[in-house]
């Protein structure tokens, strides 16, 4: 498992030198959301395409 410090260092190396603080914060935000999503998949599983369509049906327009 990679440490948060190592993840940030890797991200910094991948970003351009002229990245703004706002852009950096956004990248950190996205990284955290992806990590949480992957953890949630491990604990709760996923939905099939049909299950997702059923859950979203009230918002989908035919």
SVG drawing of the C-alpha trace seen along z (x, -y; Angstrom):
<svg xmlns="http://www.w3.org/2000/svg" viewBox="-40 -29 48 36">
<polyline fill="none" stroke="black" stroke-width="0.4" points="0.0,0.0 1.4,-3.4 1.5,-6.1 -0.4,-9.4 3.0,-11.3 4.2,-9.0 0.9,-9.5 1.3,-13.3 4.9,-13.1 3.9,-11.1 1.2,-13.5 3.5,-16.5 6.0,-14.9 3.2,-14.3 1.8,-17.8 3.4,-20.7 5.6,-23.2 3.1,-26.0 0.1,-24.3 -1.9,-26.5 -2.8,-25.8 -6.4,-25.5 -5.5,-22.9 -3.4,-21.0 -6.3,-21.0 -8.6,-19.7 -6.3,-16.9 -6.0,-16.0 -9.8,-16.0 -10.2,-13.7 -7.6,-11.4 -9.4,-11.1 -12.8,-10.5 -11.4,-7.8 -9.7,-6.1 -13.0,-6.2 -14.9,-4.8 -12.5,-1.9 -12.8,-1.2 -16.5,-1.3 -16.5,1.2 -14.4,3.6 -16.8,3.3 -20.2,2.9 -19.7,4.3 -21.1,2.9 -24.4,2.7 -25.1,4.3 -26.1,2.1 -29.7,3.2 -29.7,2.5 -28.3,-1.0 -30.9,-1.7 -33.7,-0.7 -32.4,-2.9 -32.1,-5.9 -35.3,-5.3 -37.2,-8.1 -34.6,-10.6 -34.2,-9.2 -36.4,-10.4 -37.4,-7.9"/>
</svg>
